[in-house]
């Protein structure tokens, strides 16, 4: 009988939103962060004056990891086929599937146990008339609150629409894939809806892992035994933690998949300098 295993990462990023966060392994279901809410008391002083005391208001942020699990069955005869390592392939597909479900929970979970609290339930919205202005509004809000934005997460439809844009001379606006936008790393997240987007400082956004995904094969599980199959018990415990959301994350408006391209304008003309034809936010193709 194969031993419990962690499904491989083959086949690309398994859960792109989760993978883009700062991983925090806890070993238990609770992660506690100390948060400094405010500091007061610092002042300019004369030479030889007594230094003033600084008062700190401190609180705790607690995130509770929730279990994501399922038991698929695989035919015993298929597993015994020596020509195809079906078990390894099933584990790979399982990891991609569970990764998509994980991302969805970290984004949209309503916080009612056993669901995690998804970031869209608490991330304030940065408003703009289009993606470009929304991303910059989000960056400004995070920087003002003390953060340093690093990442923009978008649905694939929005990224492809932006990549397909042409400039005023009908040339591709971008040279290759859109990997950076407005100075931020771009992450494609299939679990996002077409009108969703996030800007965040990954150093303040945590993937809290109590237990990473583990696949445990078993032939003794009753439904598997009855069906001459192998049960692949798959489970892991996760949540997302953002101790200081004001300085760490913003939701975006103005993301409309393929539609936002036309709303944003028909491209850039570096010679005119008008707002509608400003230079592209990423490397132009010469």
C-alpha positions, 0 to 999 in steps of 0.5 A: 500500500502506498504511503501518505504523500503530498501531491506534486506541484507539477502542472503549473501553479496549483493555487496561485492566490495561496502561493502568492501569500507569505506562508506561515506554518503553525503546526496547530489550527490557530495562529496568533499575531501581536498587532500594534494599533497605535503609538503616541507620545514621541516629541521634539525635545531640547538637549538634556531634556528627559525623553518622553515615554511612548505609549503603545496600544497592542491587540491580538489577531487570531486566525483559525485554520479550517480543514479542506478534505475529500475522498475520491475513489480510483479503480483498483484495476486501473491502479494495477495497470503497470503501463500508466502510473495512474495513482500519481496522475490522480494525485496531481489532478487532485492537488490542482482541484483542491488548490482551486477550491482552496483559493476560492475559500481564501478569497470568498469564504464567509467566515462561518465555520467550517468556512475560512474568512475570505479576503473579499469579506474585509478588504476595503475597495479602491475605486477607479474608472478602470483597472489602471486607476483602481490599481493606483488608488489601491497602491496609494491607500496601502502606502498611506497606511504604512504598507508596501504593495507588491502584488496585483491578483486578477482573473485570467480574463482580465489579464488576457484582455490587457495583454491583447491591447493595441497602441494607437499604431495598432501594435501590441502594447506589451512585449510578451506576457503581462508579468508586471503591472503598475510596478506590481507582480501580476498573479492570475487567479482562476478562482476570481470572478471576472470583475474581481481584483486585489492589490496587496503587500504580500509581507502582511498577507499570510497563508496559514498552514496548520497541515499541508495537503496530504493524500492517504491511499486506502483499500479498507475504506468501506465504499472502496472495498465494495467497489474494488477501488482505492480511496484517496483521502485528501485533507489539509488545514488552511486559512488566510491571515491579514493582521493589519488589512488597512496597510496590506490589502485592497479590493479593486473596482474597474476590473471587467475582464475583456470589457475593461480594455475598451473602457480603459482606452484604445492604447497609448501615444507616447508623442501626444502625452494626453491622459488617454494616450499616456505611456503603457504601464509595462514594457512596450514592444518596440 
